[in-house]
Amino acid sequence: MLFETEVTITGPWRSPAQMLVEQEVRAGERSVHDPATAGALGLTGAPIEGPTHFSQVDPLATAVWGERWFTSGCLSAHFRTMVVEGQQVQASLTTDGRTGTVTATRDDGTPVLTGTATVGPAGEDTEVRRRLARVSDPGRLYVLDQLEVGATSADPEPVRIRRGESSGPLYPFSLDEKLARITEPHPWYTDEGAAGSPWGRAIVPLEMVSVLAHQRPVAWPVRSPSTALFLDLEVQLVAGPVFAEHDYLLEHRLEGLGQSRRTESYWTSTRIVDAATGELTATTLLHVGVFKDSYAGHPDSAG
């Protein structure tokens, strides 16, 4: 669908759910999504995981691009403000039918995310890839000093999104539990509804592609104990959809290192490959920030 001029489609207000309270990033270590950990860092609350907000873009994008959104869609977003459970969020897509920009806003008017939405072959002109291209020498690092840009890590065992089982300590919920609380249900996410889909089997929501890509910790030598938060995320479907209860292989690459006043950060790209066919199904590009205050003795820590 093409438009003569740009149009803006705005979704309803939604109340996203916090489903990572029990997340463990390492044995015995809780994440920033734990209220006590968030409080120790001076945060106003335990944030809802950023990819949760991707689901509010899905119905807007499918209104423009239809099923292509689930086969070759790309959502690339910079997370600007945390959302805690109980707050409402509204998403908008502005597009000419070729490319689009997305925003999400909290009910107090605070921007939650900004980004780009497209369909078709992956390109470099996306929100997150533009941000990665601007990364410069981070200077001396203390938490991420052992990381090397260009390093690779391949998960030796296949991963899958299971309907009735959790995705492990990082994502302690199953697909069925997610679908019970997702802001935007879709019949194609269920076995029953998928019978009438173009593929005849259940597909994974875009936000859960991130869960698939990162359900096992990537073996980067990040010093600990330390606490991290997603700063940017891109999900690109190449030969989608991603299917539930289907095996995929993961290949990770460290793409960049950065630093801000409050965090040291690293960028990881992930290739999601169909384990049966060897076909590249999707990619992700994730930017993670590690709080300096969370690492004991960091010279830039406020503590």
Secondary structure as GFF3:
##gff-version 3
##sequence-region A 1 303
A	DSSP	beta_strand	7	10	.	.	.	ID=ss1
A	DSSP	beta_strand	24	26	.	.	.	ID=ss2
A	DSSP	beta_strand	29	30	.	.	.	ID=ss3
A	DSSP	alpha_helix	35	40	.	.	.	ID=ss4
A	DSSP	three_ten_helix	50	56	.	.	.	ID=ss5
A	DSSP	alpha_helix	58	65	.	.	.	ID=ss6
A	DSSP	alpha_helix	68	72	.	.	.	ID=ss7
A	DSSP	beta_strand	73	79	.	.	.	ID=ss8
A	DSSP	beta_strand	89	95	.	.	.	ID=ss9
A	DSSP	beta_strand	99	106	.	.	.	ID=ss10
A	DSSP	beta_strand	111	119	.	.	.	ID=ss11
A	DSSP	alpha_helix	127	133	.	.	.	ID=ss12
A	DSSP	beta_strand	152	154	.	.	.	ID=ss13
A	DSSP	alpha_helix	175	181	.	.	.	ID=ss14
A	DSSP	three_ten_helix	187	189	.	.	.	ID=ss15
A	DSSP	alpha_helix	191	194	.	.	.	ID=ss16
A	DSSP	alpha_helix	206	214	.	.	.	ID=ss17
A	DSSP	beta_strand	228	237	.	.	.	ID=ss18
A	DSSP	beta_strand	248	259	.	.	.	ID=ss19
A	DSSP	beta_strand	263	274	.	.	.	ID=ss20
A	DSSP	beta_strand	280	291	.	.	.	ID=ss21
A	DSSP	three_ten_helix	292	294	.	.	.	ID=ss22
###
